[in-house]
Structure formats: structure tokens, C-alpha cells
Amino acid sequence: MIPRVIQSLFNAIEKRSSATTSFHVRCSAVQIYNERLIDLLNPTNCGLNDMSTGGLRLRYQSDLGFYVENLYIYECNNATDLMYDQFIVVWVY
């Protein structure tokens, strides 16, 4: 299902893009398990190796709202970048 959603997203962007309109796509993937936030795109940054840590932290700032501290955000240009460069890590993980 995720590959189809990614392809549909980029198809819609391609249809709506013009000389005056551009889009920037950023992706992140977080797993919440046993009250721990795990970064699925960067497993080395989530505290999986050290079970004493609580994983990533959920933070709040008035100008940003809620966000996950130190979460890896991947900027991609097309569906292939996203599916094969990053999400293959999620499927193997």
C-alpha cells in the first residue's frame, strides 16, 4: 500500500507543478512501541542498541507545535528516491 500512495503523491505533484508552483517533499517514519519513539529511517538514531534509553523524544514549541526531536527527515525528488533509497530500509528492518 505504501508504494502506491507514494506513487500517487508524486503523480499528483507532477500534474499540479508549473513554472510558478513547486513542491518540496519530505518524509520521516516513526514507530511508537511501548511508549518509545523509534526512527525507522535512521535506526542508529533511535536508541535501539541501548535499551536503557527511551528512544527519541516528543517535544513542543509554540512556533512549531509538536515534533520529534532528532528525527531523520529525508528530502526526495521523486517516488524512486523515496521507495528505493529509504523505504527499502523499513521493509528489511
C-alpha positions in Angstrom: 0.0 0.0 0.0 2.8 2.5 0.8 4.4 2.2 -2.6 1.1 3.0 -4.3 0.5 6.0 -2.0 4.0 7.3 -2.7 3.5 6.9 -6.5 0.1 8.6 -6.3 1.5 11.5 -4.4 4.2 12.2 -6.9 1.8 11.8 -9.8 -0.4 14.4 -8.3 2.6 16.7 -7.7 3.6 16.3 -11.4 0.1 17.2 -12.6 0.0 20.3 -10.4 3.5 21.6 -10.9 4.1 24.6 -13.1 6.6 27.3 -13.8 5.3 29.3 -10.8 4.5 26.4 -8.5 7.0 24.0 -6.9 6.7 21.3 -4.3 9.1 20.0 -1.7 8.5 16.5 -0.3 10.0 15.5 3.0 9.5 12.1 4.6 10.0 10.6 8.0 8.8 7.4 9.6 8.3 6.9 13.3 7.2 3.8 15.2 5.6 4.1 18.6 6.1 0.9 20.6 5.9 0.5 24.3 5.8 4.3 24.7 9.1 4.6 22.8 9.5 6.6 19.6 11.7 4.8 17.1 13.1 6.4 13.9 12.5 3.9 11.1 14.6 5.7 8.5 17.7 6.0 10.8 17.7 3.1 13.2 21.1 4.2 14.6 19.5 7.3 16.0 16.7 5.7 18.0 18.3 4.1 21.0 17.6 0.5 19.8 21.1 -0.6 20.7 20.8 0.7 24.3 17.5 -0.4 25.8 18.0 1.9 28.8 17.3 4.9 26.7 13.8 5.9 25.9 14.3 6.4 22.2 13.5 9.7 20.6 11.7 12.4 22.5 8.5 14.2 21.7 8.8 18.0 22.1 6.6 21.0 21.9 7.4 24.6 20.9 4.8 27.3 20.5 6.0 28.2 17.0 6.5 24.6 15.7 3.9 22.7 17.7 4.7 19.1 18.5 7.7 17.4 16.9 10.0 14.5 17.4 13.5 15.7 18.4 16.3 14.5 16.2 14.0 12.7 13.8 15.6 12.0 10.4 13.8 13.9 7.6 14.6 12.8 4.1 14.0 15.2 1.2 13.2 13.4 -2.0 12.7 14.5 -5.6 10.6 11.6 -6.9 9.0 8.3 -5.9 12.0 6.2 -6.8 14.2 8.2 -4.4 11.8 7.6 -1.6 10.9 4.0 -2.2 14.3 2.6 -3.1 16.7 4.8 -1.2 14.8 5.0 2.1 11.8 2.7 2.4 13.8 -0.4 1.5 15.4 0.1 4.9 11.9 -0.1 6.5 11.0 -3.3 4.7 14.3 -5.1 5.7 14.2 -3.6 9.2 
